[in-house]
Amino acid sequence: MPGLSTTVLGATVTLYGTLNADAGTVERTGATASSSALNSLVGAPGLTPTNSASRSVLRSNSSNFGIRGKREITRGLSAVFQVESGFSSDGGAGTLAGRDTFIGLEGSYGTLLYGGNIDSPYKRSVQGKDPFFATGIATQKGILGSPGFNVTSVNAVAGSTVGGNAAGSQQQNAGFDARLNNVVIYRSPVLSGFSGEIAYGMNEQKAAGGINPTVISAQARYEKGPWFAAYAYEEREDVFGLNSLLTFVPGTGSTGTLFVPPPGASSKDSANKLGLGYRILSTTELLLVWENLRYTTSTGAARKFERDAWVGSVNHRIGRHHAILSYSKADQGSCSLATGAACSTSGMGAEQWALGYVFDLDPNTWLYAFWTQIRNEEAAAYNFGVSGAPAAGVGADPQGLALGIRYRF
């Protein structure tokens, strides 16, 4: 693994990081204009919905640095720690310990971690196979992990506050490309290519009214020779993802007021994901992913929303050159209402195309050119998974170009 290591008080301490910046263009146009509701979940966007004209941008793309350490306590048992921080290579701002940060024990029976802002097992299951470095405008996270509604890649809040402490963060926390806070994680050793992980997000914000927000996330994985397979599941109790999604303002792409669950209310949000990969002659990597997101709640007019999505990609290498093609599709989904009346999700599907070229300057440095477009149906609002396009009305199609450099140490 890249990094600069030294010994401090008997522990091996490593400084590591990733700097990833690109310059390019982004736009989001074609928003749907209507004075009538588009379906049971998306209201009228109005006759003058918001669009975002083409503009030039510089993006940071999850740049980060961290310190990790390991100190042997007895034979076969070590203490481990990590403090990872994100920073903006485009704007200069940063957040100390805002990414995978933990302390734990590692041994022959696996690793036990206590920490926060840690990638969930569900998120980790296939993101390492994303040919677009799992970040930036072209990442497959534009569809994977997102229910639409302008949700992009952010942290999930477990045991901090119910769904976040502001309307915007509450809505974003309905996504399943998540980091977990106040979490305990067990990661198994790898045995003949098989491994697993399970995480529990503490219910620190259990309320007298019966609200009990918790998260359980798990994955099982096989990787050996040319084959890769992973199954992941995540379940969230009382995070009220559907209620917060319905605060979305369809004509502007912004969120409404903070949703406050009434006493006695309950919800369950769950996700299933299956990934399969195969490497041909060490030069071509194929990946296929299926995902199902399901949101249920006991309060509000809408009681359920569910959607399936699929992603397929090819990453072909010739010497130091990589050619990448990815296609993602989310279906319209289905829903149910408290009244029992018919529920429509018409026009809520989307698809994403992404093309990429990567050149290896050396084993730790890459130049790249990525192009991507999301084609939203008239009531949909999928956005780039990381470095999202500016807010716009439903039906608007994000499109972008990125010319960048990535360096790991």
Secondary structure, 3 states (H helix, E strand, C coil): CCCEEEEECCEEEEEEEEEEEEEEEEEEECCCCECCCCCCCCCCCECCCCCEEEEEEEECCCCEEEEEEEEEEECCEEEEEEEEEEECCCCCCEECCCCCEEEEEEECCEEEEEEECEECHHHHHHHCCCCCCCCCCCCHHHCCCCCCCCCCCCCCCCCCCCCCCCHHHHHHCCCCCCEECCEEEEECCCECCEEEEEEEECCCCCCCCCCCCEEEEEEEEEEECCEEEEEEEEEEECCCHHHHHCCCECCCCECCCCCCCCCCCCEEEEEEEEEEEEEECCCEEEEEEEEEEEEEECCCCEEEEEEEEEEEEEEEEECCEEEEEEEEEECCCEEEECCCCCCCCCCCCEEEEEEEEEEEEECCEEEEEEEEEEEECCCCCCCCCCCCCCCCCCCCEEEEEEEEEEEEC
